[in-house]
Amino acid sequence: MLWIVRSGAQWRELPETYGPWQSIYARFAKWRDDGTLEAVFHTLSADADMENLSMDSTCVKVHESANGGEKNGG
């Protein structure tokens, strides 16, 4: 499941070493529906180390008026 999230690939592209993609997807759907995934993520994030948290500037969008674009105004 994490490989899919990390790679952004489709379920059908899951490497065979992880087993049939249908089985992995079925487990993901079950865990999603019964709240297991949410519980796991809440537990893991409860003790998150925020000291080394960083944001890559390539994912930050700037309004066009901040980067020299045309400004709307009266």
CHARMM internal coordinates of N, CA and C (Angstrom, degrees):
IC EDIT
DIST 1 N 1 CA 1.4419
DIST 1 CA 1 C 1.5200
ANGL 1 N 1 CA 1 C 110.77
DIST 1 C 2 N 1.3190
ANGL 1 CA 1 C 2 N 116.54
DIHE 1 N 1 CA 1 C 2 N -43.25
DIST 2 N 2 CA 1.4575
ANGL 1 C 2 N 2 CA 119.32
DIHE 1 CA 1 C 2 N 2 CA -178.91
DIST 2 CA 2 C 1.5249
ANGL 2 N 2 CA 2 C 111.12
DIHE 1 C 2 N 2 CA 2 C -68.06
DIST 2 C 3 N 1.3302
ANGL 2 CA 2 C 3 N 117.95
DIHE 2 N 2 CA 2 C 3 N -31.22
DIST 3 N 3 CA 1.4564
ANGL 2 C 3 N 3 CA 120.92
DIHE 2 CA 2 C 3 N 3 CA 177.01
DIST 3 CA 3 C 1.5213
ANGL 3 N 3 CA 3 C 109.89
DIHE 2 C 3 N 3 CA 3 C -61.39
DIST 3 C 4 N 1.3157
ANGL 3 CA 3 C 4 N 116.73
DIHE 3 N 3 CA 3 C 4 N -42.10
DIST 4 N 4 CA 1.4666
ANGL 3 C 4 N 4 CA 121.66
DIHE 3 CA 3 C 4 N 4 CA 179.29
DIST 4 CA 4 C 1.5240
ANGL 4 N 4 CA 4 C 109.74
DIHE 3 C 4 N 4 CA 4 C -62.66
DIST 4 C 5 N 1.3183
ANGL 4 CA 4 C 5 N 117.38
DIHE 4 N 4 CA 4 C 5 N -46.97
DIST 5 N 5 CA 1.4593
ANGL 4 C 5 N 5 CA 121.33
DIHE 4 CA 4 C 5 N 5 CA -179.41
DIST 5 CA 5 C 1.5211
ANGL 5 N 5 CA 5 C 110.66
DIHE 4 C 5 N 5 CA 5 C -63.16
DIST 5 C 6 N 1.3168
ANGL 5 CA 5 C 6 N 115.85
DIHE 5 N 5 CA 5 C 6 N -44.76
DIST 6 N 6 CA 1.4623
ANGL 5 C 6 N 6 CA 120.37
DIHE 5 CA 5 C 6 N 6 CA -176.70
DIST 6 CA 6 C 1.5202
ANGL 6 N 6 CA 6 C 112.31
DIHE 5 C 6 N 6 CA 6 C -68.77
DIST 6 C 7 N 1.3236
ANGL 6 CA 6 C 7 N 117.48
DIHE 6 N 6 CA 6 C 7 N -39.50
DIST 7 N 7 CA 1.4599
ANGL 6 C 7 N 7 CA 121.21
DIHE 6 CA 6 C 7 N 7 CA -175.47
DIST 7 CA 7 C 1.5236
ANGL 7 N 7 CA 7 C 112.77
DIHE 6 C 7 N 7 CA 7 C -85.91
DIST 7 C 8 N 1.3311
ANGL 7 CA 7 C 8 N 116.62
DIHE 7 N 7 CA 7 C 8 N -26.08
DIST 8 N 8 CA 1.4598
ANGL 7 C 8 N 8 CA 119.74
DIHE 7 CA 7 C 8 N 8 CA -176.07
DIST 8 CA 8 C 1.5252
ANGL 8 N 8 CA 8 C 112.25
DIHE 7 C 8 N 8 CA 8 C 76.93
DIST 8 C 9 N 1.3121
ANGL 8 CA 8 C 9 N 116.54
DIHE 8 N 8 CA 8 C 9 N 11.56
DIST 9 N 9 CA 1.4624
ANGL 8 C 9 N 9 CA 121.51
DIHE 8 CA 8 C 9 N 9 CA -178.15
DIST 9 CA 9 C 1.5277
ANGL 9 N 9 CA 9 C 110.71
DIHE 8 C 9 N 9 CA 9 C -78.73
DIST 9 C 10 N 1.3137
ANGL 9 CA 9 C 10 N 115.38
DIHE 9 N 9 CA 9 C 10 N 167.36
DIST 10 N 10 CA 1.4575
ANGL 9 C 10 N 10 CA 121.29
DIHE 9 CA 9 C 10 N 10 CA 174.35
DIST 10 CA 10 C 1.5179
ANGL 10 N 10 CA 10 C 109.06
DIHE 9 C 10 N 10 CA 10 C -80.81
DIST 10 C 11 N 1.3328
ANGL 10 CA 10 C 11 N 115.53
DIHE 10 N 10 CA 10 C 11 N 158.28
DIST 11 N 11 CA 1.4663
ANGL 10 C 11 N 11 CA 120.05
DIHE 10 CA 10 C 11 N 11 CA -179.15
DIST 11 CA 11 C 1.5210
ANGL 11 N 11 CA 11 C 111.23
DIHE 10 C 11 N 11 CA 11 C -56.53
DIST 11 C 12 N 1.3184
ANGL 11 CA 11 C 12 N 117.60
DIHE 11 N 11 CA 11 C 12 N -38.17
DIST 12 N 12 CA 1.4707
ANGL 11 C 12 N 12 CA 121.18
DIHE 11 CA 11 C 12 N 12 CA -177.92
DIST 12 CA 12 C 1.5286
ANGL 12 N 12 CA 12 C 112.50
DIHE 11 C 12 N 12 CA 12 C -64.70
DIST 12 C 13 N 1.3287
ANGL 12 CA 12 C 13 N 118.12
DIHE 12 N 12 CA 12 C 13 N -17.46
DIST 13 N 13 CA 1.4601
ANGL 12 C 13 N 13 CA 122.23
DIHE 12 CA 12 C 13 N 13 CA -178.93
DIST 13 CA 13 C 1.5312
ANGL 13 N 13 CA 13 C 112.83
DIHE 12 C 13 N 13 CA 13 C -92.34
DIST 13 C 14 N 1.3260
ANGL 13 CA 13 C 14 N 117.04
DIHE 13 N 13 CA 13 C 14 N 3.74
DIST 14 N 14 CA 1.4629
ANGL 13 C 14 N 14 CA 121.28
DIHE 13 CA 13 C 14 N 14 CA 178.80
DIST 14 CA 14 C 1.5301
ANGL 14 N 14 CA 14 C 109.58
DIHE 13 C 14 N 14 CA 14 C -59.86
DIST 14 C 15 N 1.3389
ANGL 14 CA 14 C 15 N 118.78
DIHE 14 N 14 CA 14 C 15 N 129.49
DIST 15 N 15 CA 1.4652
ANGL 14 C 15 N 15 CA 120.57
DIHE 14 CA 14 C 15 N 15 CA 179.32
DIST 15 CA 15 C 1.5360
ANGL 15 N 15 CA 15 C 111.79
DIHE 14 C 15 N 15 CA 15 C -57.26
DIST 15 C 16 N 1.3050
ANGL 15 CA 15 C 16 N 115.97
DIHE 15 N 15 CA 15 C 16 N 143.91
DIST 16 N 16 CA 1.4689
ANGL 15 C 16 N 16 CA 122.15
DIHE 15 CA 15 C 16 N 16 CA -177.43
DIST 16 CA 16 C 1.5256
ANGL 16 N 16 CA 16 C 112.44
DIHE 15 C 16 N 16 CA 16 C -60.78
DIST 16 C 17 N 1.3289
ANGL 16 CA 16 C 17 N 117.34
DIHE 16 N 16 CA 16 C 17 N -23.10
DIST 17 N 17 CA 1.4629
ANGL 16 C 17 N 17 CA 120.18
DIHE 16 CA 16 C 17 N 17 CA -179.07
DIST 17 CA 17 C 1.5285
ANGL 17 N 17 CA 17 C 112.07
DIHE 16 C 17 N 17 CA 17 C -62.48
DIST 17 C 18 N 1.3384
ANGL 17 CA 17 C 18 N 117.32
DIHE 17 N 17 CA 17 C 18 N -21.62
DIST 18 N 18 CA 1.4653
ANGL 17 C 18 N 18 CA 121.03
DIHE 17 CA 17 C 18 N 18 CA 179.16
DIST 18 CA 18 C 1.5236
ANGL 18 N 18 CA 18 C 112.49
DIHE 17 C 18 N 18 CA 18 C -88.27
DIST 18 C 19 N 1.3164
ANGL 18 CA 18 C 19 N 117.34
DIHE 18 N 18 CA 18 C 19 N -6.28
DIST 19 N 19 CA 1.4576
ANGL 18 C 19 N 19 CA 120.77
DIHE 18 CA 18 C 19 N 19 CA -178.82
DIST 19 CA 19 C 1.5117
ANGL 19 N 19 CA 19 C 110.40
DIHE 18 C 19 N 19 CA 19 C 102.22
DIST 19 C 20 N 1.3318
ANGL 19 CA 19 C 20 N 116.72
DIHE 19 N 19 CA 19 C 20 N -179.16
DIST 20 N 20 CA 1.4671
ANGL 19 C 20 N 20 CA 120.31
DIHE 19 CA 19 C 20 N 20 CA -179.51
DIST 20 CA 20 C 1.5306
ANGL 20 N 20 CA 20 C 110.98
DIHE 19 C 20 N 20 CA 20 C -62.44
DIST 20 C 21 N 1.3236
ANGL 20 CA 20 C 21 N 116.27
DIHE 20 N 20 CA 20 C 21 N 132.39
DIST 21 N 21 CA 1.4575
ANGL 20 C 21 N 21 CA 119.90
DIHE 20 CA 20 C 21 N 21 CA -177.41
DIST 21 CA 21 C 1.5192
ANGL 21 N 21 CA 21 C 111.65
DIHE 20 C 21 N 21 CA 21 C -60.53
DIST 21 C 22 N 1.3409
ANGL 21 CA 21 C 22 N 117.03
DIHE 21 N 21 CA 21 C 22 N -31.13
DIST 22 N 22 CA 1.4623
ANGL 21 C 22 N 22 CA 120.40
DIHE 21 CA 21 C 22 N 22 CA -179.92
DIST 22 CA 22 C 1.5304
ANGL 22 N 22 CA 22 C 111.24
DIHE 21 C 22 N 22 CA 22 C -63.05
DIST 22 C 23 N 1.3319
ANGL 22 CA 22 C 23 N 116.46
DIHE 22 N 22 CA 22 C 23 N -38.93
DIST 23 N 23 CA 1.4711
ANGL 22 C 23 N 23 CA 120.82
DIHE 22 CA 22 C 23 N 23 CA 179.22
DIST 23 CA 23 C 1.5230
ANGL 23 N 23 CA 23 C 111.15
DIHE 22 C 23 N 23 CA 23 C -67.89
DIST 23 C 24 N 1.3360
ANGL 23 CA 23 C 24 N 116.01
DIHE 23 N 23 CA 23 C 24 N -41.50
DIST 24 N 24 CA 1.4656
ANGL 23 C 24 N 24 CA 120.37
DIHE 23 CA 23 C 24 N 24 CA -179.87
DIST 24 CA 24 C 1.5189
ANGL 24 N 24 CA 24 C 109.97
DIHE 23 C 24 N 24 CA 24 C -66.89
DIST 24 C 25 N 1.3355
ANGL 24 CA 24 C 25 N 116.23
DIHE 24 N 24 CA 24 C 25 N -41.90
DIST 25 N 25 CA 1.4613
ANGL 24 C 25 N 25 CA 119.43
DIHE 24 CA 24 C 25 N 25 CA 179.00
DIST 25 CA 25 C 1.5281
ANGL 25 N 25 CA 25 C 110.99
DIHE 24 C 25 N 25 CA 25 C -65.00
DIST 25 C 26 N 1.3273
ANGL 25 CA 25 C 26 N 117.02
DIHE 25 N 25 CA 25 C 26 N -40.32
DIST 26 N 26 CA 1.4681
ANGL 25 C 26 N 26 CA 120.35
DIHE 25 CA 25 C 26 N 26 CA 179.42
DIST 26 CA 26 C 1.5280
ANGL 26 N 26 CA 26 C 110.55
DIHE 25 C 26 N 26 CA 26 C -61.50
DIST 26 C 27 N 1.3267
ANGL 26 CA 26 C 27 N 116.97
DIHE 26 N 26 CA 26 C 27 N -40.88
DIST 27 N 27 CA 1.4670
ANGL 26 C 27 N 27 CA 120.36
DIHE 26 CA 26 C 27 N 27 CA 177.63
DIST 27 CA 27 C 1.5325
ANGL 27 N 27 CA 27 C 110.33
DIHE 26 C 27 N 27 CA 27 C -66.23
DIST 27 C 28 N 1.3392
ANGL 27 CA 27 C 28 N 116.62
DIHE 27 N 27 CA 27 C 28 N -43.23
DIST 28 N 28 CA 1.4620
ANGL 27 C 28 N 28 CA 120.84
DIHE 27 CA 27 C 28 N 28 CA 177.23
DIST 28 CA 28 C 1.5323
ANGL 28 N 28 CA 28 C 110.67
DIHE 27 C 28 N 28 CA 28 C -58.01
DIST 28 C 29 N 1.3248
ANGL 28 CA 28 C 29 N 117.36
DIHE 28 N 28 CA 28 C 29 N -47.75
DIST 29 N 29 CA 1.4681
ANGL 28 C 29 N 29 CA 121.40
DIHE 28 CA 28 C 29 N 29 CA -178.70
DIST 29 CA 29 C 1.5254
ANGL 29 N 29 CA 29 C 111.13
DIHE 28 C 29 N 29 CA 29 C -62.47
DIST 29 C 30 N 1.3274
ANGL 29 CA 29 C 30 N 117.06
DIHE 29 N 29 CA 29 C 30 N -40.05
DIST 30 N 30 CA 1.4672
ANGL 29 C 30 N 30 CA 120.76
DIHE 29 CA 29 C 30 N 30 CA 178.57
DIST 30 CA 30 C 1.5203
ANGL 30 N 30 CA 30 C 110.46
DIHE 29 C 30 N 30 CA 30 C -64.14
DIST 30 C 31 N 1.3349
ANGL 30 CA 30 C 31 N 116.84
DIHE 30 N 30 CA 30 C 31 N -47.46
DIST 31 N 31 CA 1.4698
ANGL 30 C 31 N 31 CA 121.19
DIHE 30 CA 30 C 31 N 31 CA -179.36
DIST 31 CA 31 C 1.5262
ANGL 31 N 31 CA 31 C 110.88
DIHE 30 C 31 N 31 CA 31 C -65.35
DIST 31 C 32 N 1.3268
ANGL 31 CA 31 C 32 N 116.76
DIHE 31 N 31 CA 31 C 32 N -36.70
DIST 32 N 32 CA 1.4694
ANGL 31 C 32 N 32 CA 120.58
DIHE 31 CA 31 C 32 N 32 CA 177.25
DIST 32 CA 32 C 1.5314
ANGL 32 N 32 CA 32 C 110.32
DIHE 31 C 32 N 32 CA 32 C -63.65
DIST 32 C 33 N 1.3079
ANGL 32 CA 32 C 33 N 115.40
DIHE 32 N 32 CA 32 C 33 N -46.51
DIST 33 N 33 CA 1.4676
ANGL 32 C 33 N 33 CA 120.66
DIHE 32 CA 32 C 33 N 33 CA -175.62
DIST 33 CA 33 C 1.5184
ANGL 33 N 33 CA 33 C 113.79
DIHE 32 C 33 N 33 CA 33 C -71.45
DIST 33 C 34 N 1.3416
ANGL 33 CA 33 C 34 N 117.58
DIHE 33 N 33 CA 33 C 34 N -33.84
DIST 34 N 34 CA 1.4744
ANGL 33 C 34 N 34 CA 118.69
DIHE 33 CA 33 C 34 N 34 CA -177.00
DIST 34 CA 34 C 1.5352
ANGL 34 N 34 CA 34 C 112.86
DIHE 33 C 34 N 34 CA 34 C -93.76
DIST 34 C 35 N 1.3495
ANGL 34 CA 34 C 35 N 117.22
DIHE 34 N 34 CA 34 C 35 N 2.54
DIST 35 N 35 CA 1.4569
ANGL 34 C 35 N 35 CA 120.66
DIHE 34 CA 34 C 35 N 35 CA 175.18
DIST 35 CA 35 C 1.5181
ANGL 35 N 35 CA 35 C 115.16
DIHE 34 C 35 N 35 CA 35 C 88.48
DIST 35 C 36 N 1.3224
ANGL 35 CA 35 C 36 N 117.42
DIHE 35 N 35 CA 35 C 36 N 2.58
DIST 36 N 36 CA 1.4620
ANGL 35 C 36 N 36 CA 120.59
DIHE 35 CA 35 C 36 N 36 CA -178.91
DIST 36 CA 36 C 1.5258
ANGL 36 N 36 CA 36 C 111.22
DIHE 35 C 36 N 36 CA 36 C -62.09
DIST 36 C 37 N 1.3358
ANGL 36 CA 36 C 37 N 117.81
DIHE 36 N 36 CA 36 C 37 N -46.06
DIST 37 N 37 CA 1.4643
ANGL 36 C 37 N 37 CA 120.04
DIHE 36 CA 36 C 37 N 37 CA -179.03
DIST 37 CA 37 C 1.5221
ANGL 37 N 37 CA 37 C 111.51
DIHE 36 C 37 N 37 CA 37 C -62.27
DIST 37 C 38 N 1.3135
ANGL 37 CA 37 C 38 N 117.23
DIHE 37 N 37 CA 37 C 38 N -41.94
DIST 38 N 38 CA 1.4630
ANGL 37 C 38 N 38 CA 120.12
DIHE 37 CA 37 C 38 N 38 CA 179.11
DIST 38 CA 38 C 1.5257
ANGL 38 N 38 CA 38 C 110.70
DIHE 37 C 38 N 38 CA 38 C -62.43
DIST 38 C 39 N 1.3312
ANGL 38 CA 38 C 39 N 117.07
DIHE 38 N 38 CA 38 C 39 N -41.15
DIST 39 N 39 CA 1.4643
ANGL 38 C 39 N 39 CA 120.79
DIHE 38 CA 38 C 39 N 39 CA 178.81
DIST 39 CA 39 C 1.5239
ANGL 39 N 39 CA 39 C 111.17
DIHE 38 C 39 N 39 CA 39 C -64.39
DIST 39 C 40 N 1.3230
ANGL 39 CA 39 C 40 N 117.47
DIHE 39 N 39 CA 39 C 40 N -41.08
DIST 40 N 40 CA 1.4636
ANGL 39 C 40 N 40 CA 121.56
DIHE 39 CA 39 C 40 N 40 CA 178.77
DIST 40 CA 40 C 1.5289
ANGL 40 N 40 CA 40 C 110.07
DIHE 39 C 40 N 40 CA 40 C -62.51
DIST 40 C 41 N 1.3209
ANGL 40 CA 40 C 41 N 117.03
DIHE 40 N 40 CA 40 C 41 N -47.95
DIST 41 N 41 CA 1.4619
ANGL 40 C 41 N 41 CA 119.99
DIHE 40 CA 40 C 41 N 41 CA -178.17
DIST 41 CA 41 C 1.5298
ANGL 41 N 41 CA 41 C 111.94
DIHE 40 C 41 N 41 CA 41 C -66.40
DIST 41 C 42 N 1.3314
ANGL 41 CA 41 C 42 N 118.20
DIHE 41 N 41 CA 41 C 42 N -36.37
DIST 42 N 42 CA 1.4658
ANGL 41 C 42 N 42 CA 120.13
DIHE 41 CA 41 C 42 N 42 CA 176.45
DIST 42 CA 42 C 1.5253
ANGL 42 N 42 CA 42 C 110.81
DIHE 41 C 42 N 42 CA 42 C -65.79
DIST 42 C 43 N 1.3208
ANGL 42 CA 42 C 43 N 116.83
DIHE 42 N 42 CA 42 C 43 N -40.72
DIST 43 N 43 CA 1.4574
ANGL 42 C 43 N 43 CA 120.81
DIHE 42 CA 42 C 43 N 43 CA 178.95
DIST 43 CA 43 C 1.5220
ANGL 43 N 43 CA 43 C 111.25
DIHE 42 C 43 N 43 CA 43 C -65.34
DIST 43 C 44 N 1.3250
ANGL 43 CA 43 C 44 N 116.92
DIHE 43 N 43 CA 43 C 44 N -44.46
DIST 44 N 44 CA 1.4644
ANGL 43 C 44 N 44 CA 120.54
DIHE 43 CA 43 C 44 N 44 CA -179.70
DIST 44 CA 44 C 1.5273
ANGL 44 N 44 CA 44 C 111.87
DIHE 43 C 44 N 44 CA 44 C -67.70
DIST 44 C 45 N 1.3057
ANGL 44 CA 44 C 45 N 118.09
DIHE 44 N 44 CA 44 C 45 N -35.57
DIST 45 N 45 CA 1.4648
ANGL 44 C 45 N 45 CA 120.22
DIHE 44 CA 44 C 45 N 45 CA -177.37
DIST 45 CA 45 C 1.5230
ANGL 45 N 45 CA 45 C 112.72
DIHE 44 C 45 N 45 CA 45 C -82.47
DIST 45 C 46 N 1.3182
ANGL 45 CA 45 C 46 N 118.24
DIHE 45 N 45 CA 45 C 46 N -13.14
DIST 46 N 46 CA 1.4629
ANGL 45 C 46 N 46 CA 121.33
DIHE 45 CA 45 C 46 N 46 CA -179.39
DIST 46 CA 46 C 1.5275
ANGL 46 N 46 CA 46 C 111.15
DIHE 45 C 46 N 46 CA 46 C -63.71
DIST 46 C 47 N 1.3220
ANGL 46 CA 46 C 47 N 117.56
DIHE 46 N 46 CA 46 C 47 N -32.20
DIST 47 N 47 CA 1.4635
ANGL 46 C 47 N 47 CA 121.62
DIHE 46 CA 46 C 47 N 47 CA -178.50
DIST 47 CA 47 C 1.5287
ANGL 47 N 47 CA 47 C 110.42
DIHE 46 C 47 N 47 CA 47 C -114.30
DIST 47 C 48 N 1.3191
ANGL 47 CA 47 C 48 N 116.59
DIHE 47 N 47 CA 47 C 48 N 35.82
DIST 48 N 48 CA 1.4610
ANGL 47 C 48 N 48 CA 120.48
DIHE 47 CA 47 C 48 N 48 CA -177.71
DIST 48 CA 48 C 1.5180
ANGL 48 N 48 CA 48 C 110.87
DIHE 47 C 48 N 48 CA 48 C -70.21
DIST 48 C 49 N 1.3135
ANGL 48 CA 48 C 49 N 115.46
DIHE 48 N 48 CA 48 C 49 N 139.93
DIST 49 N 49 CA 1.4614
ANGL 48 C 49 N 49 CA 121.72
DIHE 48 CA 48 C 49 N 49 CA 177.66
DIST 49 CA 49 C 1.5256
ANGL 49 N 49 CA 49 C 107.82
DIHE 48 C 49 N 49 CA 49 C -90.26
DIST 49 C 50 N 1.3124
ANGL 49 CA 49 C 50 N 116.74
DIHE 49 N 49 CA 49 C 50 N 101.36
DIST 50 N 50 CA 1.4595
ANGL 49 C 50 N 50 CA 121.22
DIHE 49 CA 49 C 50 N 50 CA -176.67
DIST 50 CA 50 C 1.5319
ANGL 50 N 50 CA 50 C 112.44
DIHE 49 C 50 N 50 CA 50 C -85.19
DIST 50 C 51 N 1.3249
ANGL 50 CA 50 C 51 N 117.57
DIHE 50 N 50 CA 50 C 51 N -1.72
DIST 51 N 51 CA 1.4583
ANGL 50 C 51 N 51 CA 121.13
DIHE 50 CA 50 C 51 N 51 CA -177.84
DIST 51 CA 51 C 1.5235
ANGL 51 N 51 CA 51 C 111.65
DIHE 50 C 51 N 51 CA 51 C -63.06
DIST 51 C 52 N 1.3187
ANGL 51 CA 51 C 52 N 116.95
DIHE 51 N 51 CA 51 C 52 N -38.68
DIST 52 N 52 CA 1.4570
ANGL 51 C 52 N 52 CA 121.03
DIHE 51 CA 51 C 52 N 52 CA -176.23
DIST 52 CA 52 C 1.5217
ANGL 52 N 52 CA 52 C 112.70
DIHE 51 C 52 N 52 CA 52 C -104.34
DIST 52 C 53 N 1.3005
ANGL 52 CA 52 C 53 N 117.09
DIHE 52 N 52 CA 52 C 53 N 24.13
DIST 53 N 53 CA 1.4567
ANGL 52 C 53 N 53 CA 121.68
DIHE 52 CA 52 C 53 N 53 CA 179.16
DIST 53 CA 53 C 1.5177
ANGL 53 N 53 CA 53 C 109.34
DIHE 52 C 53 N 53 CA 53 C -73.08
DIST 53 C 54 N 1.3142
ANGL 53 CA 53 C 54 N 116.87
DIHE 53 N 53 CA 53 C 54 N 132.35
DIST 54 N 54 CA 1.4632
ANGL 53 C 54 N 54 CA 119.67
DIHE 53 CA 53 C 54 N 54 CA 178.82
DIST 54 CA 54 C 1.5160
ANGL 54 N 54 CA 54 C 109.53
DIHE 53 C 54 N 54 CA 54 C -143.46
DIST 54 C 55 N 1.3189
ANGL 54 CA 54 C 55 N 115.14
DIHE 54 N 54 CA 54 C 55 N 160.05
DIST 55 N 55 CA 1.4530
ANGL 54 C 55 N 55 CA 120.76
DIHE 54 CA 54 C 55 N 55 CA 179.02
DIST 55 CA 55 C 1.5230
ANGL 55 N 55 CA 55 C 107.90
DIHE 54 C 55 N 55 CA 55 C -124.55
DIST 55 C 56 N 1.2947
ANGL 55 CA 55 C 56 N 115.92
DIHE 55 N 55 CA 55 C 56 N 128.91
DIST 56 N 56 CA 1.4476
ANGL 55 C 56 N 56 CA 121.92
DIHE 55 CA 55 C 56 N 56 CA 178.91
DIST 56 CA 56 C 1.5259
ANGL 56 N 56 CA 56 C 108.56
DIHE 55 C 56 N 56 CA 56 C -77.52
DIST 56 C 57 N 1.3019
ANGL 56 CA 56 C 57 N 117.47
DIHE 56 N 56 CA 56 C 57 N 129.46
DIST 57 N 57 CA 1.4643
ANGL 56 C 57 N 57 CA 120.83
DIHE 56 CA 56 C 57 N 57 CA -176.18
DIST 57 CA 57 C 1.5222
ANGL 57 N 57 CA 57 C 113.16
DIHE 56 C 57 N 57 CA 57 C -64.90
DIST 57 C 58 N 1.3328
ANGL 57 CA 57 C 58 N 117.88
DIHE 57 N 57 CA 57 C 58 N -16.26
DIST 58 N 58 CA 1.4610
ANGL 57 C 58 N 58 CA 119.17
DIHE 57 CA 57 C 58 N 58 CA 179.51
DIST 58 CA 58 C 1.5189
ANGL 58 N 58 CA 58 C 111.89
DIHE 57 C 58 N 58 CA 58 C -72.03
DIST 58 C 59 N 1.3293
ANGL 58 CA 58 C 59 N 117.45
DIHE 58 N 58 CA 58 C 59 N -13.33
DIST 59 N 59 CA 1.4578
ANGL 58 C 59 N 59 CA 119.31
DIHE 58 CA 58 C 59 N 59 CA -180.00
DIST 59 CA 59 C 1.5244
ANGL 59 N 59 CA 59 C 112.14
DIHE 58 C 59 N 59 CA 59 C -105.45
DIST 59 C 60 N 1.3340
ANGL 59 CA 59 C 60 N 117.86
DIHE 59 N 59 CA 59 C 60 N 3.82
DIST 60 N 60 CA 1.4548
ANGL 59 C 60 N 60 CA 121.74
DIHE 59 CA 59 C 60 N 60 CA -179.92
DIST 60 CA 60 C 1.5188
ANGL 60 N 60 CA 60 C 108.71
DIHE 59 C 60 N 60 CA 60 C -96.78
DIST 60 C 61 N 1.3241
ANGL 60 CA 60 C 61 N 116.06
DIHE 60 N 60 CA 60 C 61 N 122.83
DIST 61 N 61 CA 1.4592
ANGL 60 C 61 N 61 CA 120.38
DIHE 60 CA 60 C 61 N 61 CA 179.20
DIST 61 CA 61 C 1.5149
ANGL 61 N 61 CA 61 C 109.38
DIHE 60 C 61 N 61 CA 61 C -94.81
DIST 61 C 62 N 1.3065
ANGL 61 CA 61 C 62 N 116.03
DIHE 61 N 61 CA 61 C 62 N 136.66
DIST 62 N 62 CA 1.4533
ANGL 61 C 62 N 62 CA 122.58
DIHE 61 CA 61 C 62 N 62 CA -179.69
DIST 62 CA 62 C 1.5163
ANGL 62 N 62 CA 62 C 107.74
DIHE 61 C 62 N 62 CA 62 C -111.97
DIST 62 C 63 N 1.3191
ANGL 62 CA 62 C 63 N 116.29
DIHE 62 N 62 CA 62 C 63 N 140.55
DIST 63 N 63 CA 1.4557
ANGL 62 C 63 N 63 CA 120.14
DIHE 62 CA 62 C 63 N 63 CA 176.55
DIST 63 CA 63 C 1.5203
ANGL 63 N 63 CA 63 C 108.28
DIHE 62 C 63 N 63 CA 63 C -62.96
DIST 63 C 64 N 1.3272
ANGL 63 CA 63 C 64 N 117.08
DIHE 63 N 63 CA 63 C 64 N 144.29
DIST 64 N 64 CA 1.4650
ANGL 63 C 64 N 64 CA 120.00
DIHE 63 CA 63 C 64 N 64 CA -175.67
DIST 64 CA 64 C 1.5190
ANGL 64 N 64 CA 64 C 113.51
DIHE 63 C 64 N 64 CA 64 C -58.82
DIST 64 C 65 N 1.3277
ANGL 64 CA 64 C 65 N 117.70
DIHE 64 N 64 CA 64 C 65 N -28.34
DIST 65 N 65 CA 1.4645
ANGL 64 C 65 N 65 CA 118.96
DIHE 64 CA 64 C 65 N 65 CA 179.12
DIST 65 CA 65 C 1.5322
ANGL 65 N 65 CA 65 C 111.52
DIHE 64 C 65 N 65 CA 65 C -71.20
DIST 65 C 66 N 1.3063
ANGL 65 CA 65 C 66 N 118.03
DIHE 65 N 65 CA 65 C 66 N -19.16
DIST 66 N 66 CA 1.4639
ANGL 65 C 66 N 66 CA 121.24
DIHE 65 CA 65 C 66 N 66 CA 179.40
DIST 66 CA 66 C 1.5195
ANGL 66 N 66 CA 66 C 112.22
DIHE 65 C 66 N 66 CA 66 C -84.78
DIST 66 C 67 N 1.3159
ANGL 66 CA 66 C 67 N 116.97
DIHE 66 N 66 CA 66 C 67 N -17.76
DIST 67 N 67 CA 1.4772
ANGL 66 C 67 N 67 CA 118.53
DIHE 66 CA 66 C 67 N 67 CA -178.21
DIST 67 CA 67 C 1.5259
ANGL 67 N 67 CA 67 C 112.23
DIHE 66 C 67 N 67 CA 67 C -115.27
DIST 67 C 68 N 1.3543
ANGL 67 CA 67 C 68 N 116.16
DIHE 67 N 67 CA 67 C 68 N 29.69
DIST 68 N 68 CA 1.4537
ANGL 67 C 68 N 68 CA 120.12
DIHE 67 CA 67 C 68 N 68 CA 174.38
DIST 68 CA 68 C 1.5163
ANGL 68 N 68 CA 68 C 114.46
DIHE 67 C 68 N 68 CA 68 C 90.33
DIST 68 C 69 N 1.3227
ANGL 68 CA 68 C 69 N 117.20
DIHE 68 N 68 CA 68 C 69 N 3.02
DIST 69 N 69 CA 1.4566
ANGL 68 C 69 N 69 CA 120.87
DIHE 68 CA 68 C 69 N 69 CA 178.90
DIST 69 CA 69 C 1.5105
ANGL 69 N 69 CA 69 C 110.92
DIHE 68 C 69 N 69 CA 69 C -73.06
DIST 69 C 70 N 1.3148
ANGL 69 CA 69 C 70 N 114.67
DIHE 69 N 69 CA 69 C 70 N 176.08
DIST 70 N 70 CA 1.4557
ANGL 69 C 70 N 70 CA 120.42
DIHE 69 CA 69 C 70 N 70 CA -179.61
DIST 70 CA 70 C 1.5222
ANGL 70 N 70 CA 70 C 111.23
DIHE 69 C 70 N 70 CA 70 C -66.74
DIST 70 C 71 N 1.3149
ANGL 70 CA 70 C 71 N 115.90
DIHE 70 N 70 CA 70 C 71 N 137.57
DIST 71 N 71 CA 1.4622
ANGL 70 C 71 N 71 CA 121.12
DIHE 70 CA 70 C 71 N 71 CA -179.31
DIST 71 CA 71 C 1.5130
ANGL 71 N 71 CA 71 C 110.00
DIHE 70 C 71 N 71 CA 71 C -100.97
DIST 71 C 72 N 1.3291
ANGL 71 CA 71 C 72 N 115.24
DIHE 71 N 71 CA 71 C 72 N 136.09
DIST 72 N 72 CA 1.4628
ANGL 71 C 72 N 72 CA 120.42
DIHE 71 CA 71 C 72 N 72 CA 175.19
DIST 72 CA 72 C 1.5130
ANGL 72 N 72 CA 72 C 107.79
DIHE 71 C 72 N 72 CA 72 C -89.48
DIST 72 C 73 N 1.2688
ANGL 72 CA 72 C 73 N 117.27
DIHE 72 N 72 CA 72 C 73 N 136.41
DIST 73 N 73 CA 1.4612
ANGL 72 C 73 N 73 CA 118.51
DIHE 72 CA 72 C 73 N 73 CA 178.65
DIST 73 CA 73 C 1.5067
ANGL 73 N 73 CA 73 C 110.70
DIHE 72 C 73 N 73 CA 73 C -179.93
DIST 73 C 74 N 1.3123
ANGL 73 CA 73 C 74 N 113.90
DIHE 73 N 73 CA 73 C 74 N 164.65
DIST 74 N 74 CA 1.4507
ANGL 73 C 74 N 74 CA 120.49
DIHE 73 CA 73 C 74 N 74 CA -175.86
DIST 74 CA 74 C 1.4299
ANGL 74 N 74 CA 74 C 115.17
DIHE 73 C 74 N 74 CA 74 C -91.04
END
COOR INIT
IC SEED 1 N 1 CA 1 C
IC BUILD
